[in-house]
Amino acid sequence: PEISASAGYNAYGSAPFDDNGWNARLSLNFPLYDGGLTRSRVQGAEADLVTAKAQLESTSNNIMLEVRKAWHALAEAREALNASLEAERRARETYELAEGRYEAGVGSSLEISDAVESYASAQTNTILSLYECKAKRLDLEKAMGGLEE
């Protein structure tokens, strides 16, 4: 519906034949039928709402999936780090035993050399596992919205 109003004053002529007058107008426009335009607009808006809700649900599901994947990747990285730490501990013990055997005169320098190489390799693997664990933690924080790209 549309309402409009107007008013005015008119003056015509010149003395002694002046003519003046007032006028006022009030108009109400109420269309009885708009050809289905309003109904069509409402249906379009409802369809847009359904689409937006579906997109929101899809985005929410994608975020949850990304968070779950990142969580599992972090758990696997932590397990790998624990395994690396255990392997490093055993390699250090092997090195200490080889060193003790050598000092006691029952071991060889080759045995110590192999133990040193194994220990250094285990330390390298621990460092790589620690790096991977930290990277997976950052991936999880990003998936949860804590970091920007």
N, C-alpha and C positions, 0 to 999 in steps of 0.2 A: 504494500500500500504506500501511497505517496500523498502527502498533504502539502499544499502551497498556498501562500497568502500574498496579496499585494494591495497597496493603497496608493492613491495619488490625488493631486489637486491640479486642476486645469484652469488657466486664465486665457481668454481669447478677446480679441477686439481691442478697440481703443476708446477712450472717453468720448462721448457720453454713452457709447453703446457697449460697455464692458460686459463680458459674459464669463462667468467663472463657475466652477463646480467641483465637487468632490466625487471620487469613485473608490470603491473597495471591492476586492474580489477574494473569495475563499474557494479553493478547489480541492477536492478529494478524488484521487484516482485509485481505484481498487480493481485490478484486473480479475475478471471472473475465470478466465482460462488463459494460460500462457503457452499453450501448445505442448505441455509436458516438460517445459524447460526446467522448472524448479525440481520436479521429480527426478529428471535426468541428472541434475547437479547433485542431488542428495545421493542417488545411487552411485555416481562417480566418486563422491567423497567416501561413501561406505566401502567401495572397492579399494580405494587408496588406503583406507584404514586397515583392511584385511591384509593387503600387501605389506604395509609397514610392520604389522604384527608378525607376519611370517618372516620378514627379513630380520626383525629383532630376535626372534626365536632361533633362527639359523645362525646368526652371529653369536648368540649366547652359547649355542651348542658347540660351535667351532672353537670358541674361547675355552670352554670346559675341556674339550678334547686336547687342545694345545697344552693346557695346564697339566692334565693327566699324563700326557706323553713326556713333558718336561720333568714331572715328578718321578716317573719310572726311570727315565734316563739318569736323573741324579742318584736314585737308589742304586742303580747298576754301577755308576761311577764310584760311589762310596764303597760298594762291595769290592770293586777292582782295586781301590786304594788300600783297603784292609788286606787284600791278598798280596799286594805289592809290599806293604809294610811287613807282613809275615815272611815273605821271601827274602826281604832285606835283612831281617833279624836272623834268619837261618844262614844266610850267606856270611854275615858278620861272625856268627858262631863258628862256621866252617873255617873262616880265615883265622880266627883266634886259635882254633885247634891245630891248624896247619902250622901256624907260627910256633906254638908250644912244642909240636912234634919236631920242628926244625931245630929249635933251641935245645931240645933233649937229645938231638943227634939221630933221631929215627925218621925224620922227614926230609924231603928234598926241597931245593929252591924252586923246582918246577911245580911242586905241590903248592907252595906259597904263591907263586905267580898265577896259577890257575884260580886260587882262592881270591886273590886280589882282583882279578878280572871279573870273576863272578859277583863279588861284592860291589864293584863299581857299576856293573850292569844292573844289579838289583837297585842300587841307589838311583840310577838314571830312570829306571822303570817307576820307582816311587815318585820321583819328581814329575814325570809325565802323567802319572795317575792323579797326582795332586792338582796339576794344571787342569786336567780333564774334569775333575770334580768341581773345581772353582768355575769353570766355563759352564758346566751344567747347572750350577746354582744360579748363575747370572741368567741363563736361559729360562729357568723357572721364575725368577723375579720379573723378567720381561713379560713372560706369559701371563703373570698375575697383574701386570700393569704397573709394576714398580720401576721400570726403566723405559726410557724412550729410545727409539732406534737412532 
